[in-house]
Amino acid sequence: MSQVNEVSFYNQTKMLNCNFKSSKEKKSFYQNKKLEMLNYIKDSLERKIASITASIEVLESQIKRDKEVEVTN
């Protein structure tokens, strides 16, 4: 089992074995876990968007450069 899967399995097991003092505490716990997960997904998507944006900028500059070369030739 990879280290990431082991950590994920450990976290899931840990979450399932929590002893909550009240339903309010349990609800709060799961809301915080959901928030962590959504923030992780958001961060991942932001990295992907930044990568795509950089690729677009490079491609646009290459297209512009190639057009300038065609005009001068």
C-alpha positions in Angstrom: 0.0 0.0 0.0 1.4 3.4 -0.9 2.1 6.0 1.7 -0.7 8.2 0.4 -3.2 5.4 0.6 -2.0 4.4 4.1 -2.5 8.0 5.3 -5.9 8.2 3.6 -7.0 4.9 5.2 -5.6 6.0 8.6 -7.6 9.2 8.4 -10.8 7.5 7.4 -10.4 4.9 10.1 -9.6 7.7 12.6 -12.7 9.6 11.5 -15.0 6.6 11.9 -13.6 5.8 15.4 -14.2 9.2 16.9 -16.1 9.3 20.1 -18.2 12.4 20.0 -19.7 13.9 23.1 -22.7 15.3 21.3 -24.4 15.4 17.9 -23.4 19.0 17.7 -19.7 18.1 18.1 -20.0 15.3 15.5 -21.7 17.7 13.0 -19.0 20.3 13.6 -16.2 17.7 13.1 -17.7 16.6 9.8 -18.3 20.1 8.6 -14.6 21.0 9.3 -13.5 17.8 7.5 -15.6 18.7 4.5 -14.2 22.3 4.5 -10.7 20.8 4.5 -11.5 18.6 1.6 -13.1 21.4 -0.4 -10.1 23.7 0.2 -7.8 20.9 -0.9 -9.8 20.5 -4.1 -9.8 24.3 -4.7 -6.1 24.5 -4.2 -5.6 21.7 -6.7 -7.8 23.4 -9.3 -6.0 26.7 -8.8 -2.7 25.0 -9.5 -4.1 23.5 -12.7 -5.6 26.8 -13.8 -2.3 28.6 -13.2 -0.5 25.9 -15.3 -3.0 26.2 -18.1 -2.9 30.0 -18.0 0.9 29.9 -18.3 0.7 27.5 -21.2 -1.8 29.8 -23.0 0.5 32.8 -22.5 3.5 30.9 -23.9 1.6 29.7 -26.9 0.2 33.1 -27.6 3.7 34.7 -27.5 5.0 31.9 -29.9 2.1 32.6 -32.3 2.8 36.3 -32.2 6.6 35.7 -32.7 5.9 33.4 -35.6 3.6 36.0 -37.3 6.3 38.6 -36.9 8.8 36.3 -38.6 6.5 35.7 -41.5 6.0 39.4 -42.1 9.7 40.2 -42.1 10.5 37.3 -44.6 
